[in-house]
Amino acid sequence: MYGRDVTFIALGFFLILFCDKTSSECTQPCFCTLPNGQYYNLTGLAYDKPLSQKKGDWTVKFHPCTNIKLDTLANCTNTSLCTYNNNSNSINLGRVEETQMKLIENEIPVFEIHHENVTSRITIMCTRRVTFLMVDSPNLRPNTEYYFTLASPHGCKLDPPKKPINKGLSTGSVLVVLFFTFAGVYFIGGIMAMKFLRGATGWEMLPNHDFWCELPSLVRDGVIFACNCCRADSYERI
Protein backbone atom coordinates (compact mmCIF):
# COMPACT_ATOMS: atom_id res chain seq x y z
CA MET A 1 0.00 0.00 0.00
CA TYR A 2 2.85 2.38 0.85
CA GLY A 3 4.60 1.67 -2.45
CA ARG A 4 1.39 2.37 -4.30
CA ASP A 5 1.02 5.79 -2.62
CA VAL A 6 4.61 6.67 -3.48
CA THR A 7 3.93 5.78 -7.11
CA PHE A 8 0.90 8.09 -7.27
CA ILE A 9 2.83 10.94 -5.62
CA ALA A 10 5.72 10.55 -8.07
CA LEU A 11 3.28 10.48 -10.98
CA GLY A 12 1.62 13.65 -9.69
CA PHE A 13 4.94 15.50 -9.47
CA PHE A 14 5.79 14.34 -13.00
CA LEU A 15 2.50 15.64 -14.40
CA ILE A 16 2.91 18.98 -12.61
CA LEU A 17 6.40 19.46 -13.96
CA PHE A 18 5.42 18.31 -17.43
CA CYS A 19 2.35 20.55 -17.62
CA ASP A 20 4.32 23.53 -16.36
CA LYS A 21 6.99 22.99 -18.97
CA THR A 22 4.60 22.60 -21.88
CA SER A 23 2.59 25.66 -20.85
CA SER A 24 5.71 27.85 -20.65
CA GLU A 25 7.10 26.94 -24.08
CA CYS A 26 5.86 27.50 -27.62
CA THR A 27 5.90 24.77 -30.21
CA GLN A 28 5.53 27.00 -33.28
CA PRO A 29 8.41 29.26 -34.34
CA CYS A 30 6.33 32.43 -34.78
CA PHE A 31 3.11 31.85 -32.85
CA CYS A 32 2.71 31.15 -29.15
CA THR A 33 -0.40 30.87 -26.99
CA LEU A 34 -0.07 31.57 -23.28
CA PRO A 35 -1.97 29.66 -20.58
CA ASN A 36 -4.17 32.71 -19.82
CA GLY A 37 -5.35 32.98 -23.44
CA GLN A 38 -3.00 35.79 -24.48
CA TYR A 39 -0.65 35.08 -27.37
CA TYR A 40 2.27 36.28 -29.49
CA ASN A 41 1.88 36.31 -33.25
CA LEU A 42 4.94 37.24 -35.31
CA THR A 43 3.80 35.64 -38.55
CA GLY A 44 3.31 39.11 -40.03
CA LEU A 45 7.11 39.47 -40.20
CA ALA A 46 7.15 36.80 -42.91
CA TYR A 47 5.80 39.41 -45.35
CA ASP A 48 8.28 42.13 -44.41
CA LYS A 49 11.74 42.72 -45.80
CA PRO A 50 14.73 41.02 -44.11
CA LEU A 51 16.12 42.82 -41.10
CA SER A 52 19.74 43.92 -41.40
CA GLN A 53 22.27 45.26 -38.91
CA LYS A 54 26.02 45.86 -39.10
CA LYS A 55 28.70 45.56 -36.46
CA GLY A 56 32.25 46.23 -37.51
CA ASP A 57 33.05 44.53 -40.80
CA TRP A 58 30.21 42.04 -40.39
CA THR A 59 26.55 42.27 -41.35
CA VAL A 60 23.73 40.11 -40.02
CA LYS A 61 20.45 39.51 -41.84
CA PHE A 62 17.37 37.97 -40.32
CA HIS A 63 13.99 37.05 -41.77
CA PRO A 64 11.74 35.47 -39.14
CA CYS A 65 9.17 32.78 -39.88
CA THR A 66 10.34 31.92 -43.43
CA ASN A 67 13.48 30.92 -45.29
CA ILE A 68 14.43 33.26 -48.15
CA LYS A 69 17.46 34.37 -50.13
CA LEU A 70 19.08 36.85 -47.75
CA ASP A 71 22.13 37.41 -49.96
CA THR A 72 23.87 35.97 -52.98
CA LEU A 73 26.44 34.24 -50.77
CA ALA A 74 26.03 30.47 -50.47
CA ASN A 75 25.45 30.42 -46.69
CA CYS A 76 22.81 33.16 -46.95
CA THR A 77 20.59 31.43 -49.52
CA ASN A 78 17.33 29.78 -48.47
CA THR A 79 17.80 30.47 -44.78
CA SER A 80 16.40 32.61 -41.97
CA LEU A 81 19.52 34.02 -40.27
CA CYS A 82 23.04 34.55 -41.56
CA THR A 83 26.05 36.85 -41.18
CA TYR A 84 28.84 37.84 -43.57
CA ASN A 85 31.73 40.30 -43.81
CA ASN A 86 33.28 42.51 -46.46
CA ASN A 87 35.53 39.67 -47.63
CA SER A 88 32.51 37.57 -48.62
CA ASN A 89 32.94 35.22 -45.68
CA SER A 90 29.49 34.05 -44.66
CA ILE A 91 28.03 31.94 -41.85
CA ASN A 92 24.62 30.30 -41.91
CA LEU A 93 23.14 30.78 -38.43
CA GLY A 94 19.96 28.80 -38.92
CA ARG A 95 16.72 28.07 -40.74
CA VAL A 96 13.09 28.25 -39.64
CA GLU A 97 13.07 24.49 -39.13
CA GLU A 98 15.84 24.96 -36.55
CA THR A 99 14.01 27.78 -34.74
CA GLN A 100 12.10 27.36 -31.51
CA MET A 101 10.14 30.08 -29.75
CA LYS A 102 10.44 30.04 -25.96
CA LEU A 103 9.30 32.14 -23.03
CA ILE A 104 11.75 33.34 -20.39
CA GLU A 105 11.20 35.49 -17.30
CA ASN A 106 7.97 37.52 -17.25
CA GLU A 107 6.80 35.65 -20.37
CA ILE A 108 9.28 37.40 -22.68
CA PRO A 109 9.46 35.53 -26.01
CA VAL A 110 12.81 34.42 -27.40
CA PHE A 111 13.80 32.87 -30.72
CA GLU A 112 16.33 30.11 -30.11
CA ILE A 113 18.02 28.83 -33.26
CA HIS A 114 20.34 25.81 -33.27
CA HIS A 115 22.34 25.26 -36.45
CA GLU A 116 25.06 22.61 -36.27
CA ASN A 117 27.27 23.76 -33.37
CA VAL A 118 26.03 27.39 -33.38
CA THR A 119 23.28 28.75 -31.12
CA SER A 120 21.59 32.09 -31.74
CA ARG A 121 19.21 33.68 -29.23
CA ILE A 122 16.99 36.55 -30.31
CA THR A 123 15.07 38.33 -27.56
CA ILE A 124 11.78 39.77 -28.79
CA MET A 125 10.71 43.18 -27.52
CA CYS A 126 7.44 45.02 -27.99
CA THR A 127 7.60 48.39 -29.69
CA ARG A 128 4.76 50.49 -31.06
CA ARG A 129 6.76 51.84 -34.00
CA VAL A 130 9.10 50.32 -36.58
CA THR A 131 10.70 46.87 -36.56
CA PHE A 132 14.47 46.72 -36.15
CA LEU A 133 17.24 44.30 -35.17
CA MET A 134 20.02 44.94 -32.63
CA VAL A 135 23.25 43.00 -32.21
CA ASP A 136 23.93 42.18 -28.56
CA SER A 137 27.01 40.02 -29.17
CA PRO A 138 30.42 41.76 -28.90
CA ASN A 139 31.10 40.91 -32.55
CA LEU A 140 29.79 38.84 -35.44
CA ARG A 141 32.95 36.88 -36.14
CA PRO A 142 32.71 33.06 -36.25
CA ASN A 143 31.54 31.94 -32.83
CA THR A 144 29.37 29.29 -31.18
CA GLU A 145 26.85 31.71 -29.64
CA TYR A 146 25.18 34.85 -30.91
CA TYR A 147 22.77 37.22 -29.17
CA PHE A 148 20.34 39.65 -30.80
CA THR A 149 17.26 41.70 -29.94
CA LEU A 150 14.28 42.02 -32.24
CA ALA A 151 12.01 45.01 -31.53
CA SER A 152 8.72 45.03 -33.38
CA PRO A 153 5.00 45.83 -33.02
CA HIS A 154 4.50 42.14 -33.89
CA GLY A 155 6.33 41.27 -30.67
CA CYS A 156 3.62 42.70 -28.44
CA LYS A 157 1.44 40.43 -26.34
CA LEU A 158 -2.08 40.20 -27.72
CA ASP A 159 -5.32 39.63 -25.86
CA PRO A 160 -7.64 36.83 -26.95
CA PRO A 161 -10.57 37.84 -29.19
CA LYS A 162 -13.49 39.11 -27.15
CA LYS A 163 -16.64 37.05 -27.24
CA PRO A 164 -19.68 38.87 -28.65
CA ILE A 165 -21.80 40.39 -25.91
CA ASN A 166 -25.26 38.89 -25.68
CA LYS A 167 -27.55 41.89 -25.37
CA GLY A 168 -30.54 39.72 -24.56
CA LEU A 169 -34.06 40.12 -25.87
CA SER A 170 -35.27 43.35 -27.43
CA THR A 171 -38.23 45.30 -26.02
CA GLY A 172 -40.54 43.94 -28.70
CA SER A 173 -39.50 40.36 -27.98
CA VAL A 174 -40.12 40.87 -24.26
CA LEU A 175 -43.60 42.26 -24.96
CA VAL A 176 -44.45 39.31 -27.23
CA VAL A 177 -43.27 36.82 -24.59
CA LEU A 178 -45.29 38.61 -21.90
CA PHE A 179 -48.37 38.73 -24.12
CA PHE A 180 -48.37 34.99 -24.84
CA THR A 181 -47.54 34.23 -21.20
CA PHE A 182 -50.48 36.24 -19.84
CA ALA A 183 -52.75 34.96 -22.61
CA GLY A 184 -51.85 31.38 -21.72
CA VAL A 185 -52.44 31.99 -18.01
CA TYR A 186 -55.73 33.75 -18.75
CA PHE A 187 -57.20 31.08 -21.02
CA ILE A 188 -55.79 27.95 -19.37
CA GLY A 189 -56.40 29.22 -15.82
CA GLY A 190 -59.90 30.48 -16.75
CA ILE A 191 -60.90 27.21 -18.41
CA MET A 192 -59.75 25.20 -15.39
CA ALA A 193 -61.56 27.54 -12.98
CA MET A 194 -64.81 27.43 -14.98
CA LYS A 195 -64.68 23.64 -15.25
CA PHE A 196 -63.80 22.73 -11.68
CA LEU A 197 -65.49 25.58 -9.81
CA ARG A 198 -68.66 26.03 -11.86
CA GLY A 199 -68.86 22.70 -13.67
CA ALA A 200 -68.99 24.39 -17.10
CA THR A 201 -68.68 22.31 -20.26
CA GLY A 202 -67.94 23.05 -23.91
CA TRP A 203 -67.67 26.70 -24.91
CA GLU A 204 -68.99 27.75 -21.53
CA MET A 205 -65.59 26.88 -20.03
CA LEU A 206 -64.09 29.82 -21.95
CA PRO A 207 -63.65 32.77 -19.56
CA ASN A 208 -65.86 35.75 -20.47
CA HIS A 209 -67.69 33.51 -22.90
CA ASP A 210 -70.22 36.14 -24.01
CA PHE A 211 -67.50 38.67 -24.89
CA TRP A 212 -65.47 36.24 -27.01
CA CYS A 213 -68.60 35.02 -28.81
CA GLU A 214 -69.58 38.60 -29.71
CA LEU A 215 -66.02 39.63 -30.66
CA PRO A 216 -66.21 38.54 -34.36
CA SER A 217 -69.43 40.54 -34.93
CA LEU A 218 -67.92 43.54 -33.12
CA VAL A 219 -64.85 43.38 -35.32
CA ARG A 220 -67.05 43.13 -38.43
CA ASP A 221 -69.10 46.17 -37.41
CA GLY A 222 -65.92 48.10 -36.72
CA VAL A 223 -64.55 47.31 -40.18
CA ILE A 224 -67.81 48.31 -41.88
CA PHE A 225 -67.90 51.53 -39.88
CA ALA A 226 -64.32 52.37 -40.89
CA CYS A 227 -65.02 51.62 -44.57
CA ASN A 228 -68.04 53.98 -44.52
CA CYS A 229 -65.80 56.83 -43.39
CA CYS A 230 -66.94 56.59 -39.78
CA ARG A 231 -70.61 57.14 -40.67
CA ALA A 232 -73.18 54.88 -39.12
CA ASP A 233 -75.16 52.96 -41.73
CA SER A 234 -78.41 51.88 -40.17
CA TYR A 235 -82.12 51.55 -40.93
CA GLU A 236 -82.84 54.79 -39.07
CA ARG A 237 -82.29 56.76 -42.31
CA ILE A 238 -85.11 55.05 -44.17
N, C-alpha and C positions, 0 to 999 in steps of 0.2 A: 504493500500500500504506500509506503514511504517513497519507494522508487518511482511509483506511478505519479505521485505528486511532484517530485523533482522533475520528471519528464514534462509535465504540463507547464511548470514554471519556466523551464528552459525554452519550451516552445513559445510561450508568451513573450519572453524577452526577445526572442528571434524575430517574431512578428512585429514587435514594436520598433526594433532597430531597422528592420527591412522596410516597413511602411514609412518611417521617418526619412530613410534614405531616398526612396522613390519619390516622395512628395517634395523633396528639396532639390531634385535634379530634373533637367529637361532632356527629353529623348530626341527632340527634333532640333536641328542646328539653328533655326531662326524663329522658332515659335515655342513658347513655354507657358503653360497654365499653372498658376499657383493654387495651393490648397484652398484659399479663400475665394476663388473664382476670378481674381484678377489675373492678367496675363501680359506677356511681352510678345510683340509681333514685329519682327524686323524684316519680314518678307518683302516689304516695299523697297528695301535697299537693292534687291535683285534687278530693279528697273533703272537704277541710277548709274551714273558713270563710276568707274573705279576710283577709289580714294588713293591719293598719292601724298607722300611726305618724304622730305630729304633730311639726311643727317650726315654731315661731312661729305664724302665722295659717294655715299651710298643712297639709293632711293628705294623706298618700299611702296608696293602697290597692293591694295586689298579690295576685293569685291565680294562682300558677304553673300551667302545663300546660293550662289551659282558659280560654276567654273567658266571662265572666259579667257580670251587671249589678252593678257595684261601687257605684253610687250612682244617684240619679235624674237627675243632671246628664247632659247630652247626651254629653259627652266621656268619661263614665265608664260608658257602657252598652255591653255586648257587647265588652268589652276585657279585658286581663290586668293592665295597670298604668296608673294615672292619679293625678293630684294635683289638689286644689282648695282654695280658701280660704274664709273666712267670708263673702265677698261673692259667693259662687256662681260665681267664676271657676274654670274647670276646664281641664285640659290632658290630652289623651290621650297617654300615653307609650309605648304599644305593645300589640300583640296577640300571641297565641301564634305566629301565622304569621310574625311579624317577630322571633321570638326564636331565638337560636342559643346552644347550650351549648358552651363552650370550656374548655380546660384551660390554666392558666398555670403558673407556677413550682411545682415539687413536686406537680404533678398536682392543683392546687386548681381545682375547677369554678367557672365564672363564667357567669351569664346575660348575654348581650349582646343588647339590644333596640334595633333601629333603626326609628324611626317618623318618616317625613318627614325633617326636618333635626335631629331630636333623638335622642341616643344615651344609653341607660341601661345601666349596668353593675352587676350584682348579684353580689357575691362570696358564695359558698356556704360556710358553715362547719358543721362537725360538732359537734353537741351532744347529750348523752344525755337531755336533759329536754325542755322545751317548745319550740315553734317560735315565733320572733319575728323582726321586721324592724327594722333600724336604718338611720337616714338618715346617710350619710357626707358628703353635700354640705353646704356652708355654709348653704344655704337651699333652699326648694322653689319659689322664684319662677320665672317663665318663663326658661328657659335652654336651651342646646344640649346640655349634658351633665349627667347625674345619676349619683350613686354611692350604692349601698345595700349592706347586708350582710344576708344571710338565714341565720339560725342554726336548724338543725333536725336531729332524729334522722334524717330522710330524706336529709340531706346527708352522711352518713357513707359511707365507702368500704366496699363489700361484697365478700366473698370469693366466688369461684365455687362453685356447689354441689359438694359432695364426692361422688365416685363411690362407689357401694356397694362395700364391701370383700368380696372373694371369699374366703370362709373355707375353700374347698377341700372335699374329700370328708369325709364323716362317718366315724366308726369302723366302722359297719356296712358302708358302701360299700367301704371299704378291705379289710375282711375278705372281702366277696363277690368283689372283684377278685382278691385273693390266692388264694381258693379255686379260682376258674375258671382262673387262671394255672397253679397247681400241678397241677390236674386235667388241663389240656391238656398240660403237659409230661410228666406221668406216663403218660397213655394214648398220646399221639403218640410220645414218646420210647421207651416200652416196646414199642409195636407195631413201630417201625423196628428196635429192637435184636433182638427175637425173629425178625423176618423175615430180616434181613441176617446176624445172627450165628449163629442156630440153624436158619435155613431153614424156620421155621414157616409154616403156611398156615391160612387160615380162622380159626376161633375160637381156635386155638392161638396165634395172634399176640398175643392179649390178655394183658397181663402178669398174673401170678397167676391164671391161667385157672380153676383148680379153685375158688379162693375165690369168684370172681364167678359161677361157675355154681351154687355152693351157696347164694349169698346170698339168692335168692328164697325157697328152702325154709326158710332160717334165719329170715328175716323172718316167714314164715307161722307157724312154730312159736312165735316170740316173741309174736305177736299172740294165738294160741290160748292160750298160757300166761297172758298178761295178762288175757284174758277169763274164764279159769277161776279168777280171784283167786289167781294165782301158785301153783296146785296142779297138780302134774304129773298128766296124764291118760294113763295107759299101760295096757298089757295085764297088768302085773304084779299089778293088783288082782284079776283074775279067778281 
